[in-house]
Amino acid sequence: MQGDKTREKIIAFATMHFFTFGYSKVSTEDLVSGLAMSKSTMYKYFPR
C-alpha cells in the first residue's frame, strides 16, 4: 500500500537525521524539505 511506503520513507529519513544531527537539532522544516513534501502531508501520516 502506498501509504505504508510513504510512512516508512518518513521514518527512515527522520531516523537518519536524528542519529546524524541529534533529535534537538532536527526541525519539522528540515524533514519536510528533505522529503520534498508539505507539512500537511507529513502530519497526515503522523498527527500531532
N, C-alpha and C positions, 0 to 999 in steps of 0.2 A: 504494500500500500504506500502511495506517495507521501502521505502524512507522516508515516513512521520513518521513512528515509529522511525527510526534512528534519524531524525531531532528532534523529541520530546525527545528522550533519551539524546541527546546532550544538549538541552535547560534545561532539568530538572537537569542534573548533573552540568552544569555550574552555574545555578541559586543557587543551594545548596552551591557550593563552593564560589560564590561571597558573599552570605549572611554570610557564616561561616568565611571566611578569609579576606574579603574585596576585592573589584574589583582590586585594585592596587597590591595585593599580589598573585593573581592567574595568572599563565602563560599559554600559549598555551600548553607547555610541560606538565604542571600539568593536564590539561584537557584530552589531548590525552592519557596520561599514565593511568589515572583513568578510561577512557572509553575503554582502550585496543584497540585503533585504531591509524592509522597513521595520520600525519598532512594533507596529501593529501586527505584522506577520509573526515576529518573534513571540509577542505576547499571546498570539493565538495558540501557540504550542506550549507556552509557559506563562500562564496567567499570573499576575502579581499576587 
